[in-house]
Amino acid sequence: MELRKLGTILIVFTLLMTGCSDRYGLTDPASDGATGDGGLDATTDGDVDAAGGFCGDGVAGPSEVCDGADLGGLDCVGLGFFEGALACRTDCTLDTSGCRERCGNGLVEPGESCDGADLGDQTCQGLGLFAGVLSCRSDCTLDRTGCPGCGNGVLEAAEACDGTDFGTESCASGLVCTADCRIDARACGVPDTGTGDDGPLTVDTPTILEAPLAASWGVTSVGTERATVDASPVGLTPGDEVLLINMQGIVASCGSVGVYEFLRVFSTSGDQVLFQSNVQHGYGPGGGNTTLAGQAVVLQRVPNLSSLHVASGGTLRAMAWNGSRGGLLVLRVNGQAIVEAGGSITTTGLGFVGGQGIGGTYHSNGRPGESICGNPQAVSTVPNHGGGGGGIYLNTNDDCGQGGGGAGYAQPGTWKNFTQRCINEGATSPALNGGDTVGHSDLARWYLGSGGGSGATDDHSNTSGTGGRGGGILALFAESLIADGALISAGVHGWIPADYYDSGNGGGGAGGTIVLHAGVIDGAGLVSTPGGFGAPSQNTDWNSPGGDGAAGRIRIDYQSAYGVLSGDPLATWYLEHLCVPAPGHTSLIY
């Protein structure tokens, strides 16, 4: 507003100097009547002007700006103010003390966020921040610096950035601060590798990544900036990073499964976890957060390591999925992650379970495998979304039980026919029980691999083969990754029952999900998500094989690649260059 007011005055002044000086009481400095004040003529001595008038006669004469109530057609708005009452002084000069600027009048008006003590009923909490002191700047914009939390424009503990405050971080291509106060450095080709606050981790024996580093809880409700969990969140501290993800729904409602986001902890109280920023996604039925009915939503702590070294003979894996949580191995490494030849990071067989084999019942169809749409457990030959369907029992000249279907993920799972002997006996209508293709090639959502279906029983065998488990989720974000070992999330093979004479065997589980994000990737290791095989026939007469599980999905984001990684060609590979690979080196090849 100051600029606007000044501009108006400059324009008026220019007009005065080009022929209107007498009208507004300005004199030519070269004339005898120069006042020396460079401005309005203070004719206070009652001198009669050229028209016969004088200051105080109530008429603005040629040498006066105003006179009494005669303001010469001027008003506050015309002089660049917002509103108010313009007046005339006794020396016939303008008195603007009654004019008000738009900003600074103590009232919130269009174009202002606030004005003085008038905050327009806004509060820190209403802006998505925590309780504090909200105030107004002199330019009538909100000052959030007194409101703790992400979004106040001030870099605070456990924040990587806030607004335009990036601390000492910089990038020639320009950094972006996300809504949850994390640095988006994609323009710089740099992944989010976390804080490194959990220190280094060396793995030289079989090791399960579990509490407290990777503690997890079931989520019972999700609010704007908080989650309620099923047990006291012991071990979570302010600044810790957590993953919020919907792992599983039910057949009638599984459209929100795979939705996820990363958040930072602000505080905990009882069974409440309060985040530093608002929750961005919906995790309940229909994509909202009003209710989580029928959904298995998980909150899992994400280790922020300074380095990771998996030595030869060392294996790092997660806890297996147990129907409510597990199957997730997610970590950040603010430095170098090394997987030596002979070492591995794995979530093989940690995903959804296979259909349970029939036990003690003759003439029964098999059970479908578990999937993102639940674990029905009832006998059925219909695939359970990605879960392989159960084998079918056919009452022919000699009863036969079909094998369970393989689970689907990147492709459909396969189904297997009866043995030739069964076909000859009239078993000519097998169930097409391979699981469906599921998921997104770019891994916009993260899924566990589905389980294979179980086989059917007949009149001689009352047990059938259980389906194989699917692979879990493996996500690694590192500054650099040297992978000469294996990063793998495979499905498990189907099972053969103890009494397999003429029942069906289990179908294979689907491969899982692997997400790798690193500035530099080197090494000649294995990155793979193969599906499990269906259990093969144990005799050529009656025992039917299970179907094969499908491969999983892989996504790799990288800045430059120095090595050649191998992997499963049946998996879907989504490769994203963060920038041009280093000169003289290859792009990532699989």
C-alpha positions in Angstrom: 0.0 0.0 0.0 2.9 2.3 0.6 4.0 1.9 -3.0 0.5 2.6 -4.2 0.2 5.8 -2.1 3.6 7.0 -3.2 2.8 6.3 -6.9 -0.3 8.5 -6.6 1.7 11.3 -5.0 4.3 11.2 -7.7 1.7 11.3 -10.4 0.0 14.3 -8.8 3.4 16.0 -8.3 4.3 15.6 -12.0 1.0 17.2 -13.0 1.6 20.1 -10.7 5.0 20.8 -12.2 3.6 20.8 -15.7 1.2 23.6 -15.4 -1.0 23.1 -12.3 1.3 24.6 -9.8 -0.8 27.6 -9.0 -3.9 25.5 -8.5 -2.3 23.5 -5.7 -0.3 26.3 -4.0 3.1 25.3 -5.5 5.4 28.1 -6.6 8.2 28.2 -9.1 11.4 28.1 -7.1 12.7 30.9 -9.4 9.9 33.2 -8.5 9.8 35.7 -5.8 7.1 33.8 -4.0 9.2 30.6 -3.4 8.3 29.2 0.0 11.4 27.0 0.3 9.3 24.1 1.6 9.2 22.4 -1.8 5.4 21.9 -1.5 2.1 23.4 -0.5 1.9 27.2 -0.1 1.2 28.0 3.5 -0.8 31.2 2.9 -1.6 31.8 6.5 -1.1 35.6 6.6 -4.5 36.3 5.0 -2.9 37.6 1.8 -5.4 38.0 -1.0 -4.8 35.8 -3.9 -5.0 36.6 -7.6 -8.8 35.9 -7.6 -9.4 38.1 -4.6 -9.8 35.3 -2.1 -7.7 34.3 0.9 -7.0 31.3 3.1 -9.9 31.0 5.5 -12.6 32.2 3.2 -13.9 28.7 2.7 -13.2 28.6 -1.0 -10.1 26.8 -2.4 -8.5 29.5 -4.5 -5.9 29.0 -7.3 -3.0 29.1 -4.8 -4.7 26.9 -2.2 -4.9 23.1 -1.9 -8.1 23.4 0.2 -9.9 25.8 2.3 -12.3 24.8 5.1 -14.8 22.3 3.7 -13.7 22.9 0.2 -11.2 20.1 -0.6 -10.9 20.8 -4.2 -12.6 17.5 -5.2 -10.0 15.4 -3.4 -10.7 12.6 -1.0 -8.8 9.8 0.9 -9.3 7.2 -1.8 -8.1 9.6 -4.5 -4.9 10.0 -2.6 -4.3 6.3 -2.4 -5.7 5.4 1.0 -8.4 2.8 1.6 -11.0 5.0 3.3 -11.5 7.8 5.8 -12.2 11.5 6.1 -9.9 14.0 4.4 -9.7 17.4 6.1 -8.2 20.8 5.6 -5.8 22.5 8.0 -6.0 26.1 9.0 -3.1 26.9 6.7 -5.1 25.5 3.7 -3.0 22.3 3.4 -4.5 18.8 3.4 -4.8 16.9 6.7 -4.7 13.1 5.9 -4.7 12.0 9.5 -8.3 10.8 9.1 -7.4 8.6 6.2 -6.8 4.9 6.8 -4.7 2.3 4.9 -6.5 -1.0 4.1 -3.9 -3.0 6.1 -3.5 -1.6 9.6 -7.0 -0.6 10.4 -7.5 -3.5 12.7 -10.2 -5.1 10.5 -9.8 -8.2 8.2 -10.9 -7.1 4.8 -10.8 -8.7 1.3 -7.2 -9.4 0.3 -6.0 -9.7 4.0 -5.4 -12.8 6.0 -5.5 -10.8 9.3 -5.2 -7.2 10.5 -3.7 -6.4 13.9 -5.5 -8.4 16.6 -8.2 -9.5 14.2 -7.2 -13.0 13.0 -10.4 -13.8 11.4 -11.2 -16.5 14.0 -8.2 -18.5 12.8 -6.1 -20.5 15.2 -2.9 -22.6 15.2 -4.9 -25.8 15.3 -7.3 -24.7 12.6 -4.3 -24.3 10.3 -3.2 -27.9 10.9 -0.5 -26.9 13.4 -0.3 -27.5 17.2 -1.5 -25.2 19.9 0.5 -22.0 20.1 0.3 -18.2 19.5 -0.9 -17.1 16.1 -0.2 -13.5 15.2 -0.4 -11.0 12.4 2.5 -9.4 10.5 2.5 -5.7 9.6 1.7 -6.6 6.0 -1.5 -8.3 7.2 -0.3 -11.9 6.6 -0.4 -14.6 9.3 2.7 -15.1 11.4 2.7 -18.9 12.2 6.1 -19.0 13.8 4.5 -19.1 17.2 2.6 -22.3 16.3 4.8 -25.4 16.7 4.7 -28.0 14.0 5.2 -28.5 10.3 3.9 -25.7 8.3 4.8 -22.7 10.4 7.7 -21.7 8.1 10.4 -22.3 10.8 12.7 -25.3 10.7 12.3 -27.2 13.9 13.5 -30.4 15.5 12.7 -33.5 13.4 11.9 -31.4 10.3 14.0 -31.5 7.2 12.5 -28.2 6.0 9.6 -26.0 6.6 8.2 -23.7 3.8 11.2 -22.0 2.4 13.5 -22.8 5.3 15.8 -25.6 4.3 18.5 -24.9 6.9 21.9 -25.6 5.3 20.5 -27.8 2.6 20.7 -26.5 -1.0 20.5 -27.7 -4.6 21.2 -26.0 -7.8 18.1 -27.5 -9.4 16.0 -26.2 -6.5 14.6 -28.0 -3.4 10.9 -28.4 -2.6 9.5 -28.7 0.9 6.6 -31.1 1.0 3.5 -30.6 3.1 4.9 -33.0 5.8 8.2 -31.0 6.0 10.3 -33.4 4.1 12.7 -32.3 1.4 11.7 -33.3 -2.1 15.0 -33.5 -3.9 13.9 -35.3 -7.0 15.0 -32.4 -9.1 18.5 -33.0 -7.7 18.4 -36.7 -8.1 18.7 -37.3 -4.4 16.4 -39.8 -2.5 15.0 -39.2 0.9 17.4 -41.2 3.0 16.2 -40.2 6.4 18.0 -38.7 9.4 20.4 -41.6 10.2 19.5 -41.1 13.9 19.2 -44.9 14.5 22.9 -45.3 13.7 24.7 -48.1 11.8 23.4 -51.7 11.4 25.6 -54.7 10.6 24.0 -58.0 9.8 26.3 -61.1 9.7 23.8 -63.8 10.9 20.1 -64.4 10.2 18.4 -61.3 11.7 14.7 -60.3 12.0 14.1 -56.5 11.8 11.6 -56.1 14.6 10.7 -54.0 17.7 11.9 -51.5 18.8 13.6 -50.5 15.5 10.6 -51.6 13.3 7.8 -51.9 15.9 4.3 -52.0 14.5 0.8 -51.5 15.7 -2.7 -52.1 14.3 -4.6 -48.9 13.7 -8.1 -48.6 15.0 -8.9 -45.1 13.8 -7.3 -42.3 11.7 -7.8 -38.6 12.4 -6.7 -35.4 10.7 -3.2 -35.5 12.4 -3.3 -38.6 14.5 -3.9 -42.3 14.7 -5.2 -44.5 17.4 -3.4 -47.8 17.7 -4.3 -51.2 19.4 -1.6 -51.0 22.0 0.5 -48.4 23.8 3.0 -47.1 21.2 6.0 -47.8 23.5 9.3 -46.8 22.0 8.0 -44.2 19.6 9.6 -40.8 20.3 9.1 -37.3 18.7 10.8 -37.2 15.3 10.5 -40.9 14.6 9.4 -41.8 11.1 6.4 -44.1 10.7 4.7 -45.8 7.7 0.9 -45.7 7.7 -0.5 -48.3 5.3 -3.7 -50.3 4.6 -2.6 -53.9 4.3 -5.9 -55.8 3.8 -9.6 -55.3 3.4 -12.5 -57.7 3.0 -14.1 -59.0 -0.2 -16.8 -56.3 0.0 -14.3 -53.5 0.6 -10.7 -53.8 -0.4 -10.4 -50.7 -2.6 -8.2 -48.8 -0.2 -5.6 -51.5 0.3 -2.0 -50.5 -0.6 -2.5 -46.8 0.1 0.4 -45.6 2.2 2.3 -42.5 3.4 5.3 -41.6 5.6 4.8 -39.4 8.6 6.9 -38.1 11.5 5.8 -38.4 15.2 5.1 -35.3 17.1 4.1 -37.0 20.4 2.3 -40.0 21.9 -0.4 -40.1 24.6 -2.0 -43.4 25.7 -3.0 -45.2 22.5 -2.7 -42.0 20.4 0.1 -41.1 18.0 0.1 -37.4 17.0 1.9 -36.6 13.8 3.9 -33.5 12.8 1.6 -33.0 9.7 -1.8 -33.9 8.6 -2.7 -37.4 7.2 -3.0 -37.0 3.5 -4.9 -40.2 2.4 -8.0 -42.2 3.3 -7.5 -45.7 4.6 -11.1 -46.8 5.3 -13.8 -48.2 3.0 -14.5 -45.9 0.1 -11.2 -44.0 0.6 -12.2 -42.0 3.7 -11.2 -42.2 7.4 -14.6 -42.1 9.1 -14.4 -45.8 9.8 -11.8 -48.5 9.3 -14.3 -51.3 9.5 -13.0 -54.5 7.8 -9.6 -52.9 7.1 -6.2 -54.0 8.5 -4.4 -50.7 8.7 -0.8 -50.7 10.2 1.5 -48.1 11.7 5.1 -49.3 11.5 8.2 -47.5 12.7 10.8 -46.9 9.9 14.4 -47.3 10.9 16.5 -44.3 9.8 20.0 -45.9 9.7 23.3 -44.1 9.1 24.6 -47.1 7.3 23.7 -50.8 6.5 26.1 -53.6 6.0 24.8 -57.1 5.3 27.8 -59.4 5.3 28.2 -62.8 3.6 26.1 -65.3 5.5 23.9 -62.5 6.9 20.2 -62.3 6.2 17.9 -59.4 7.1 14.2 -60.1 7.1 11.0 -58.9 8.6 8.3 -60.6 10.7 5.8 -62.6 8.7 2.3 -61.4 8.1 0.0 -62.7 10.9 -3.4 -61.5 9.7 -3.1 -58.0 11.1 0.5 -56.8 10.6 3.9 -58.0 9.5 5.4 -58.8 6.1 6.9 -55.3 5.9 10.6 -54.5 5.7 11.0 -50.8 5.2 14.1 -48.7 6.1 16.1 -45.6 5.1 19.9 -45.5 5.1 21.4 -42.0 5.3 24.7 -43.3 3.8 25.8 -46.5 2.1 23.9 -49.7 2.1 26.0 -52.8 1.3 24.8 -56.3 0.6 27.8 -58.5 0.1 27.8 -61.6 -2.1 26.3 -64.4 0.0 24.3 -61.9 2.0 20.6 -61.0 1.5 17.7 -58.8 2.4 14.5 -60.8 2.0 10.8 -60.9 2.6 10.4 -64.3 0.9 7.3 -66.1 2.1 6.3 -63.3 4.5 3.2 -62.3 2.7 -0.4 -63.6 2.6 -0.9 -67.2 3.5 -2.0 -70.0 1.2 -5.4 -71.7 1.5 -5.3 -74.3 4.3 -5.2 -77.9 3.1 -8.3 -80.0 3.8 -7.8 -82.3 6.8 -10.0 -85.3 7.7 -12.7 -84.7 5.1 -13.3 -86.7 2.0 -14.9 -85.3 -1.2 -14.1 -81.7 -0.5 -13.1 -78.8 -2.7 -10.0 -76.8 -1.6 -9.7 -73.3 -0.1 -8.6 -70.1 -1.8 -5.5 -68.3 -0.7 -5.4 -65.1 1.3 -5.2 -61.8 -0.6 -5.7 -58.1 -0.2 -9.4 -58.9 0.0 -9.1 -61.1 3.1 -8.8 -64.7 4.0 -12.2 -66.4 3.5 -11.1 -69.9 4.7 -14.3 -71.4 3.4 -13.9 -74.0 0.6 -14.3 -72.4 -2.9 -12.8 -73.0 -6.3 -13.2 -69.3 -7.2 -9.9 -67.2 -7.0 -9.9 -64.7 -4.1 -8.8 -61.7 -6.1 -5.0 -62.5 -6.3 -5.3 -65.5 -4.1 -5.4 -68.8 -6.0 -8.8 -70.7 -5.9 -9.2 -74.1 -4.3 -9.0 -77.3 -6.3 -12.3 -78.9 -7.3 -13.5 -82.4 -6.3 -15.1 -84.4 -9.1 -17.1 -87.5 -8.5 -16.2 -89.6 -11.6 -15.7 -93.3 -12.1 -12.9 -92.9 -9.7 -13.0 -89.7 -7.6 -10.3 -87.1 -8.2 -9.2 -84.0 -6.4 -7.6 -81.1 -8.4 -4.7 -79.1 -7.2 -5.0 -75.5 -5.9 -4.6 -72.5 -8.2 -1.4 -70.4 -8.2 -1.6 -66.9 -6.8 -1.6 -63.9 -9.2 0.2 -60.6 -9.0 2.1 -59.2 -12.0 0.3 -61.8 -14.1 -2.5 -64.3 -13.3 -1.6 -67.4 -11.4 -1.8 -70.6 -13.4 -4.2 -73.6 -12.9 -3.3 -77.2 -13.5 -5.4 -80.0 -14.9 -6.0 -83.3 -13.3 -3.6 -86.2 -14.0 -4.1 -88.1 -17.2 -5.5 -91.1 -15.3 -8.2 -88.9 -13.7 -9.0 -87.4 -17.1 -9.4 -90.8 -18.5 -11.8 -91.6 -15.7 -13.9 -88.6 -16.7 -12.4 -85.7 -14.8 -12.7 -83.3 -17.7 -13.9 -80.1 -16.0 -11.1 -78.6 -13.9 -11.6 -75.3 -12.1 -9.8 -72.4 -13.7 -8.6 -71.4 -10.3 -5.5 -69.3 -11.0 -5.4 -66.0 -9.0 -6.1 -62.6 -10.8 -3.5 -60.0 -11.8 -3.5 -57.2 -9.2 -1.6 -54.0 -8.5 0.0 -51.2 -10.4 3.2 -51.4 -12.5 4.5 -48.2 -11.0 3.8 -49.5 -7.5 1.6 -46.5 -6.6 0.3 -48.9 -4.0 2.2 -51.6 -2.1 0.8 -55.1 -1.8 1.9 -58.3 -0.2 2.0 -61.3 -2.5 -1.1 -63.5 -2.4 -1.3 -67.1 -1.3 -1.9 -70.1 -3.5 -5.1 -72.2 -3.2 -5.2 -75.6 -1.5 -6.0 -78.9 -3.3 -9.2 -80.9 -3.2 -9.7 -84.3 -1.5 -11.4 -87.4 -3.0 -12.7 -90.8 -1.7 -9.3 -92.3 -0.8 -7.4 -89.3 0.6 -9.0 -87.0 3.1 -6.1 -84.5 3.3 -4.9 -82.1 0.6 -2.0 -79.8 0.0 -1.8 -76.3 1.5 -1.1 -73.3 -0.8 2.2 -71.5 -0.7 2.6 -68.1 1.0 3.2 -64.9 -1.0 6.2 -62.7 -0.7 6.3 -59.6 1.5 7.1 -55.9 0.9 10.8 -54.8 0.8 11.4 -51.1 0.5 14.9 -49.6 0.8 15.8 -45.9 0.5 19.6 -45.2 0.5 22.1 -42.6 -0.5 24.0 -45.4 -2.3 23.4 -49.1 -2.7 26.1 -51.7 -3.4 24.2 -54.9 -4.1 26.4 -58.0 -4.8 24.1 -60.2 -2.8 20.4 -60.7 -3.1 17.3 -58.5 -2.5 14.4 -60.9 -2.9 10.7 -61.3 -2.2 9.7 -64.7 -3.5 6.5 -66.7 -3.2 6.6 -70.1 -1.6 6.0 -73.4 -3.4 2.7 -75.2 -2.8 2.6 -78.1 -0.3 2.2 -81.9 -0.8 -0.1 -83.6 1.8 1.2 -86.6 3.8 -1.6 -88.7 2.3 -1.4 -87.6 -1.3 -2.7 -90.7 -3.1 -5.4 -89.1 -5.2 -5.9 -85.6 -3.7 -4.8 -82.3 -5.0 -1.6 -80.5 -4.1 -1.2 -76.8 -3.1 -0.7 -73.9 -5.6 2.3 -71.6 -5.4 2.3 -68.2 -3.7 2.9 -65.0 -5.7 6.1 -63.0 -5.5 6.0 -59.8 -3.4 6.9 -56.2 -3.8 10.4 -54.6 -3.9 11.0 -50.8 -4.0 14.6 -49.5 -4.2 15.4 -45.8 -4.2 19.1 -44.8 -4.2 21.2 -42.0 -5.6 23.8 -44.5 -6.9 23.4 -48.2 -7.4 26.3 -50.5 -8.0 27.0 -54.2 -7.9 26.1 -57.4 -9.7 23.5 -58.9 -7.4 20.0 -60.3 -7.6 16.8 -58.3 -7.3 13.9 -60.7 -7.7 10.3 -61.5 -6.9 9.6 -64.9 -8.4 6.4 -66.8 -7.7 6.3 -70.2 -6.0 5.8 -73.3 -8.0 2.7 -75.5 -7.5 3.5 -78.7 -5.8 4.2 -81.4 -8.5 2.3 -84.6 -8.8 3.8 -87.4 -6.7 2.4 -90.2 -8.9 1.2 -90.1 -12.5 -2.1 -91.8 -11.7 -4.1 -89.7 -9.2 -2.2 -87.0 -7.3 -2.9 -83.7 -9.1 -0.3 -80.9 -9.2 -0.9 -77.3 -8.0 -0.8 -74.2 -10.2 2.2 -71.9 -10.2 2.2 -68.5 -8.5 2.9 -65.3 -10.5 5.9 -63.1 -10.2 5.7 -59.9 -8.2 6.5 -56.3 -8.9 9.7 -54.2 -8.7 10.3 -50.5 -8.8 13.8 -48.9 -8.8 14.5 -45.2 -8.7 18.1 -44.2 -9.1 20.3 -41.3 -10.1 23.2 -43.3 -11.7 24.0 -47.0 -12.1 27.5 -48.5 -12.1 26.6 -52.2 -12.2 24.3 -54.8 -13.7 21.6 -56.3 -11.5 19.8 -59.5 -12.6 16.4 -60.6 -11.7 13.2 -62.4 -12.6 12.2 -61.5 -16.1 8.5 -62.3 -15.4 8.2 -59.6 -12.8 7.1 -56.1 -13.8 10.1 -53.7 -13.6 9.5 -50.0 -13.3 12.7 -48.1 -13.6 12.9 -44.3 -13.0 16.0 -42.3 -13.8 16.4 -39.4 -11.4 18.9 -37.9 -13.7 21.3 -38.9 -16.5 23.6 -41.8 -15.5 27.3 -41.0 -14.8 29.4 -40.7 -18.0 31.0 -44.0 -19.0 28.6 -46.1 -17.0 25.6 -48.2 -18.0 22.0 -47.6 -17.2 20.4 -50.2 -14.9 20.0 -53.5 -16.7 18.0 -56.5 -15.5 
